[in-house]
Amino acid sequence: EPNALDFLDTLKLNLFASEIVVFTPKGELLTLPMDATVLDVAFNLHSQIGCHCIAGKVNHKLVPLSQKLNSGDQVEVLTSQSQTPKAEWVDFLATAKAKTRLRQALRKLQQPAVAAGKEIFAKFLKENDIPDNNVAITKVMGLFKAASRDDLYYLLGNQEIVLNDYVIKTLK
């Protein structure tokens, strides 16, 4: 017959089976979800650490950012000021906090190109006597398969796409 203590022990094991606990070099405990990586730890410590993370040391062994962690691992994050966040890092992340911080950092990096693209688009519409409305932007977004206005402006600002005569014909 199972007693109450056995039941509680079983319940605790099941509750925490989806979490791991790792240590920083200073001995601080971090509770993370199963499948968390070195990059999750970096973003959990601070946005700037995550953005400049280049690798990690797990139990004193050099590992990539994508290294999945186990409970009890000691994790040290290695950074470089020349490192910038990469969009593909989202595939390495298990925590919502880290994903949010990465997206924020990527948006901040893209802002100058988005602003430049917005100016390019407005100038193009004005020069070609095309009304600046939702219809025009929606058609151009569809033409270049941009998921959002900011995506379209980013592509324009980064000179990955060019507005030409074909775009004018599509809009008129």
C-alpha positions as protocol buffer text, in pm:
chain_id: "A"
residue {
  index: 1
  type: GLU
  ca { x: 0 y: 0 z: 0 }
}
residue {
  index: 2
  type: PRO
  ca { x: 153 y: 333 z: -102 }
}
residue {
  index: 3
  type: ASN
  ca { x: 163 y: 589 z: 174 }
}
residue {
  index: 4
  type: ALA
  ca { x: 140 y: 969 z: 155 }
}
residue {
  index: 5
  type: LEU
  ca { x: 519 y: 1025 z: 151 }
}
residue {
  index: 6
  type: ASP
  ca { x: 570 y: 786 z: -140 }
}
residue {
  index: 7
  type: PHE
  ca { x: 290 y: 961 z: -326 }
}
residue {
  index: 8
  type: LEU
  ca { x: 449 y: 1303 z: -267 }
}
residue {
  index: 9
  type: ASP
  ca { x: 792 y: 1181 z: -379 }
}
residue {
  index: 10
  type: THR
  ca { x: 642 y: 1042 z: -699 }
}
residue {
  index: 11
  type: LEU
  ca { x: 450 y: 1363 z: -757 }
}
residue {
  index: 12
  type: LYS
  ca { x: 766 y: 1575 z: -707 }
}
residue {
  index: 13
  type: LEU
  ca { x: 960 y: 1362 z: -954 }
}
residue {
  index: 14
  type: ASN
  ca { x: 687 y: 1400 z: -1216 }
}
residue {
  index: 15
  type: LEU
  ca { x: 647 y: 1773 z: -1156 }
}
residue {
  index: 16
  type: PHE
  ca { x: 1015 y: 1851 z: -1196 }
}
residue {
  index: 17
  type: ALA
  ca { x: 1091 y: 1599 z: -1471 }
}
residue {
  index: 18
  type: SER
  ca { x: 1044 y: 1879 z: -1723 }
}
residue {
  index: 19
  type: GLU
  ca { x: 1298 y: 2105 z: -1549 }
}
residue {
  index: 20
  type: ILE
  ca { x: 1672 y: 2097 z: -1494 }
}
residue {
  index: 21
  type: VAL
  ca { x: 1890 y: 2281 z: -1246 }
}
residue {
  index: 22
  type: VAL
  ca { x: 2232 y: 2410 z: -1353 }
}
residue {
  index: 23
  type: PHE
  ca { x: 2500 y: 2603 z: -1168 }
}
residue {
  index: 24
  type: THR
  ca { x: 2699 y: 2913 z: -1256 }
}
residue {
  index: 25
  type: PRO
  ca { x: 3073 y: 2912 z: -1179 }
}
residue {
  index: 26
  type: LYS
  ca { x: 2990 y: 3116 z: -865 }
}
residue {
  index: 27
  type: GLY
  ca { x: 2756 y: 2839 z: -749 }
}
residue {
  index: 28
  type: GLU
  ca { x: 2425 y: 3013 z: -824 }
}
residue {
  index: 29
  type: LEU
  ca { x: 2137 y: 2782 z: -917 }
}
residue {
  index: 30
  type: LEU
  ca { x: 1936 y: 2834 z: -1236 }
}
residue {
  index: 31
  type: THR
  ca { x: 1616 y: 2640 z: -1299 }
}
residue {
  index: 32
  type: LEU
  ca { x: 1549 y: 2590 z: -1670 }
}
residue {
  index: 33
  type: PRO
  ca { x: 1319 y: 2373 z: -1880 }
}
residue {
  index: 34
  type: MET
  ca { x: 1438 y: 2041 z: -2016 }
}
residue {
  index: 35
  type: ASP
  ca { x: 1634 y: 2085 z: -2345 }
}
residue {
  index: 36
  type: ALA
  ca { x: 1768 y: 2426 z: -2235 }
}
residue {
  index: 37
  type: THR
  ca { x: 2099 y: 2523 z: -2394 }
}
residue {
  index: 38
  type: VAL
  ca { x: 2404 y: 2733 z: -2313 }
}
residue {
  index: 39
  type: LEU
  ca { x: 2234 y: 3018 z: -2503 }
}
residue {
  index: 40
  type: ASP
  ca { x: 1928 y: 2993 z: -2274 }
}
residue {
  index: 41
  type: VAL
  ca { x: 2158 y: 3034 z: -1974 }
}
residue {
  index: 42
  type: ALA
  ca { x: 2326 y: 3337 z: -2137 }
}
residue {
  index: 43
  type: PHE
  ca { x: 1995 y: 3515 z: -2201 }
}
residue {
  index: 44
  type: ASN
  ca { x: 1867 y: 3412 z: -1857 }
}
residue {
  index: 45
  type: LEU
  ca { x: 2164 y: 3587 z: -1694 }
}
residue {
  index: 46
  type: HIS
  ca { x: 2130 y: 3910 z: -1900 }
}
residue {
  index: 47
  type: SER
  ca { x: 2023 y: 4023 z: -2249 }
}
residue {
  index: 48
  type: GLN
  ca { x: 2370 y: 4161 z: -2323 }
}
residue {
  index: 49
  type: ILE
  ca { x: 2539 y: 3835 z: -2223 }
}
residue {
  index: 50
  type: GLY
  ca { x: 2304 y: 3649 z: -2459 }
}
residue {
  index: 51
  type: CYS
  ca { x: 2364 y: 3892 z: -2744 }
}
residue {
  index: 52
  type: HIS
  ca { x: 2743 y: 3866 z: -2716 }
}
residue {
  index: 53
  type: CYS
  ca { x: 2763 y: 3494 z: -2635 }
}
residue {
  index: 54
  type: ILE
  ca { x: 3010 y: 3296 z: -2851 }
}
residue {
  index: 55
  type: ALA
  ca { x: 3034 y: 2961 z: -2671 }
}
residue {
  index: 56
  type: GLY
  ca { x: 3009 y: 2801 z: -2332 }
}
residue {
  index: 57
  type: LYS
  ca { x: 3193 y: 2580 z: -2092 }
}
residue {
  index: 58
  type: VAL
  ca { x: 2989 y: 2296 z: -1947 }
}
residue {
  index: 59
  type: ASN
  ca { x: 3169 y: 2117 z: -1664 }
}
residue {
  index: 60
  type: HIS
  ca { x: 3491 y: 2293 z: -1777 }
}
residue {
  index: 61
  type: LYS
  ca { x: 3465 y: 2165 z: -2137 }
}
residue {
  index: 62
  type: LEU
  ca { x: 3425 y: 2405 z: -2432 }
}
residue {
  index: 63
  type: VAL
  ca { x: 3086 y: 2355 z: -2604 }
}
residue {
  index: 64
  type: PRO
  ca { x: 2879 y: 2534 z: -2874 }
}
residue {
  index: 65
  type: LEU
  ca { x: 2584 y: 2763 z: -2796 }
}
residue {
  index: 66
  type: SER
  ca { x: 2344 y: 2489 z: -2902 }
}
residue {
  index: 67
  type: GLN
  ca { x: 2472 y: 2242 z: -2636 }
}
residue {
  index: 68
  type: LYS
  ca { x: 2176 y: 2096 z: -2443 }
}
residue {
  index: 69
  type: LEU
  ca { x: 2226 y: 2093 z: -2069 }
}
residue {
  index: 70
  type: ASN
  ca { x: 2162 y: 1830 z: -1803 }
}
residue {
  index: 71
  type: SER
  ca { x: 2065 y: 1878 z: -1443 }
}
residue {
  index: 72
  type: GLY
  ca { x: 2371 y: 1941 z: -1227 }
}
residue {
  index: 73
  type: ASP
  ca { x: 2587 y: 2086 z: -1506 }
}
residue {
  index: 74
  type: GLN
  ca { x: 2814 y: 2377 z: -1423 }
}
residue {
  index: 75
  type: VAL
  ca { x: 2770 y: 2632 z: -1705 }
}
residue {
  index: 76
  type: GLU
  ca { x: 3001 y: 2922 z: -1787 }
}
residue {
  index: 77
  type: VAL
  ca { x: 2913 y: 3159 z: -2072 }
}
residue {
  index: 78
  type: LEU
  ca { x: 3188 y: 3297 z: -2296 }
}
residue {
  index: 79
  type: THR
  ca { x: 3129 y: 3632 z: -2467 }
}
residue {
  index: 80
  type: SER
  ca { x: 3289 y: 3864 z: -2720 }
}
residue {
  index: 81
  type: GLN
  ca { x: 3203 y: 4230 z: -2777 }
}
residue {
  index: 82
  type: SER
  ca { x: 3228 y: 4174 z: -3153 }
}
residue {
  index: 83
  type: GLN
  ca { x: 2954 y: 3908 z: -3149 }
}
residue {
  index: 84
  type: THR
  ca { x: 2602 y: 4008 z: -3257 }
}
residue {
  index: 85
  type: PRO
  ca { x: 2279 y: 3810 z: -3221 }
}
residue {
  index: 86
  type: LYS
  ca { x: 2180 y: 3582 z: -3510 }
}
residue {
  index: 87
  type: ALA
  ca { x: 1825 y: 3498 z: -3624 }
}
residue {
  index: 88
  type: GLU
  ca { x: 1908 y: 3125 z: -3641 }
}
residue {
  index: 89
  type: TRP
  ca { x: 1979 y: 3123 z: -3266 }
}
residue {
  index: 90
  type: VAL
  ca { x: 1605 y: 3098 z: -3204 }
}
residue {
  index: 91
  type: ASP
  ca { x: 1635 y: 2728 z: -3300 }
}
residue {
  index: 92
  type: PHE
  ca { x: 1869 y: 2673 z: -3002 }
}
residue {
  index: 93
  type: LEU
  ca { x: 1640 y: 2827 z: -2741 }
}
residue {
  index: 94
  type: ALA
  ca { x: 1399 y: 2647 z: -2510 }
}
residue {
  index: 95
  type: THR
  ca { x: 1285 y: 2935 z: -2287 }
}
residue {
  index: 96
  type: ALA
  ca { x: 1030 y: 3200 z: -2379 }
}
residue {
  index: 97
  type: LYS
  ca { x: 1237 y: 3461 z: -2193 }
}
residue {
  index: 98
  type: ALA
  ca { x: 1541 y: 3394 z: -2411 }
}
residue {
  index: 99
  type: LYS
  ca { x: 1337 y: 3392 z: -2734 }
}
residue {
  index: 100
  type: THR
  ca { x: 1179 y: 3728 z: -2643 }
}
residue {
  index: 101
  type: ARG
  ca { x: 1514 y: 3884 z: -2557 }
}
residue {
  index: 102
  type: LEU
  ca { x: 1666 y: 3756 z: -2883 }
}
residue {
  index: 103
  type: ARG
  ca { x: 1378 y: 3895 z: -3091 }
}
residue {
  index: 104
  type: GLN
  ca { x: 1412 y: 4233 z: -2917 }
}
residue {
  index: 105
  type: ALA
  ca { x: 1785 y: 4244 z: -2989 }
}
residue {
  index: 106
  type: LEU
  ca { x: 1733 y: 4148 z: -3355 }
}
residue {
  index: 107
  type: ARG
  ca { x: 1464 y: 4418 z: -3399 }
}
residue {
  index: 108
  type: LYS
  ca { x: 1696 y: 4677 z: -3247 }
}
residue {
  index: 109
  type: LEU
  ca { x: 1972 y: 4578 z: -3491 }
}
residue {
  index: 110
  type: GLN
  ca { x: 1732 y: 4597 z: -3787 }
}
residue {
  index: 111
  type: GLN
  ca { x: 1589 y: 4942 z: -3702 }
}
residue {
  index: 112
  type: PRO
  ca { x: 1831 y: 5149 z: -3917 }
}
residue {
  index: 113
  type: ALA
  ca { x: 1759 y: 4934 z: -4225 }
}
residue {
  index: 114
  type: VAL
  ca { x: 1383 y: 4943 z: -4158 }
}
residue {
  index: 115
  type: ALA
  ca { x: 1389 y: 5325 z: -4131 }
}
residue {
  index: 116
  type: ALA
  ca { x: 1592 y: 5354 z: -4453 }
}
residue {
  index: 117
  type: GLY
  ca { x: 1355 y: 5115 z: -4632 }
}
residue {
  index: 118
  type: LYS
  ca { x: 1052 y: 5313 z: -4518 }
}
residue {
  index: 119
  type: GLU
  ca { x: 1203 y: 5630 z: -4668 }
}
residue {
  index: 120
  type: ILE
  ca { x: 1290 y: 5449 z: -4994 }
}
residue {
  index: 121
  type: PHE
  ca { x: 932 y: 5320 z: -5024 }
}
residue {
  index: 122
  type: ALA
  ca { x: 771 y: 5658 z: -4951 }
}
residue {
  index: 123
  type: LYS
  ca { x: 1001 y: 5832 z: -5202 }
}
residue {
  index: 124
  type: PHE
  ca { x: 925 y: 5565 z: -5467 }
}
residue {
  index: 125
  type: LEU
  ca { x: 548 y: 5611 z: -5424 }
}
residue {
  index: 126
  type: LYS
  ca { x: 576 y: 5990 z: -5437 }
}
residue {
  index: 127
  type: GLU
  ca { x: 799 y: 5992 z: -5748 }
}
residue {
  index: 128
  type: ASN
  ca { x: 558 y: 5764 z: -5933 }
}
residue {
  index: 129
  type: ASP
  ca { x: 234 y: 5936 z: -5822 }
}
residue {
  index: 130
  type: ILE
  ca { x: 112 y: 5624 z: -5643 }
}
residue {
  index: 131
  type: PRO
  ca { x: -109 y: 5684 z: -5337 }
}
residue {
  index: 132
  type: ASP
  ca { x: 50 y: 5580 z: -5009 }
}
residue {
  index: 133
  type: ASN
  ca { x: -223 y: 5351 z: -4877 }
}
residue {
  index: 134
  type: ASN
  ca { x: -278 y: 4997 z: -4748 }
}
residue {
  index: 135
  type: VAL
  ca { x: -356 y: 4866 z: -5097 }
}
residue {
  index: 136
  type: ALA
  ca { x: -16 y: 4972 z: -5232 }
}
residue {
  index: 137
  type: ILE
  ca { x: 182 y: 4831 z: -4941 }
}
residue {
  index: 138
  type: THR
  ca { x: -16 y: 4505 z: -4942 }
}
residue {
  index: 139
  type: LYS
  ca { x: 47 y: 4454 z: -5315 }
}
residue {
  index: 140
  type: VAL
  ca { x: 421 y: 4518 z: -5278 }
}
residue {
  index: 141
  type: MET
  ca { x: 441 y: 4294 z: -4971 }
}
residue {
  index: 142
  type: GLY
  ca { x: 273 y: 4016 z: -5172 }
}
residue {
  index: 143
  type: LEU
  ca { x: 501 y: 4075 z: -5468 }
}
residue {
  index: 144
  type: PHE
  ca { x: 815 y: 4030 z: -5255 }
}
residue {
  index: 145
  type: LYS
  ca { x: 659 y: 3778 z: -5014 }
}
residue {
  index: 146
  type: ALA
  ca { x: 724 y: 3998 z: -4710 }
}
residue {
  index: 147
  type: ALA
  ca { x: 539 y: 3888 z: -4397 }
}
residue {
  index: 148
  type: SER
  ca { x: 505 y: 4239 z: -4256 }
}
residue {
  index: 149
  type: ARG
  ca { x: 567 y: 4604 z: -4340 }
}
residue {
  index: 150
  type: ASP
  ca { x: 885 y: 4603 z: -4135 }
}
residue {
  index: 151
  type: ASP
  ca { x: 1007 y: 4296 z: -4328 }
}
residue {
  index: 152
  type: LEU
  ca { x: 948 y: 4479 z: -4656 }
}
residue {
  index: 153
  type: TYR
  ca { x: 1119 y: 4795 z: -4530 }
}
residue {
  index: 154
  type: TYR
  ca { x: 1411 y: 4587 z: -4401 }
}
residue {
  index: 155
  type: LEU
  ca { x: 1457 y: 4419 z: -4740 }
}
residue {
  index: 156
  type: LEU
  ca { x: 1449 y: 4760 z: -4911 }
}
residue {
  index: 157
  type: GLY
  ca { x: 1681 y: 4923 z: -4659 }
}
residue {
  index: 158
  type: ASN
  ca { x: 1929 y: 4635 z: -4686 }
}
residue {
  index: 159
  type: GLN
  ca { x: 1909 y: 4658 z: -5067 }
}
residue {
  index: 160
  type: GLU
  ca { x: 1797 y: 4295 z: -5093 }
}
residue {
  index: 161
  type: ILE
  ca { x: 1511 y: 4403 z: -5320 }
}
residue {
  index: 162
  type: VAL
  ca { x: 1469 y: 4694 z: -5563 }
}
residue {
  index: 163
  type: LEU
  ca { x: 1154 y: 4881 z: -5662 }
}
residue {
  index: 164
  type: ASN
  ca { x: 1143 y: 4893 z: -6044 }
}
residue {
  index: 165
  type: ASP
  ca { x: 906 y: 4942 z: -6341 }
}
residue {
  index: 166
  type: TYR
  ca { x: 744 y: 4603 z: -6278 }
}
residue {
  index: 167
  type: VAL
  ca { x: 637 y: 4722 z: -5930 }
}
residue {
  index: 168
  type: ILE
  ca { x: 493 y: 5041 z: -6084 }
}
residue {
  index: 169
  type: LYS
  ca { x: 286 y: 4834 z: -6333 }
}
residue {
  index: 170
  type: THR
  ca { x: 160 y: 4614 z: -6048 }
}
residue {
  index: 171
  type: LEU
  ca { x: 46 y: 4916 z: -5847 }
}
residue {
  index: 172
  type: LYS
  ca { x: -126 y: 5111 z: -6128 }
}
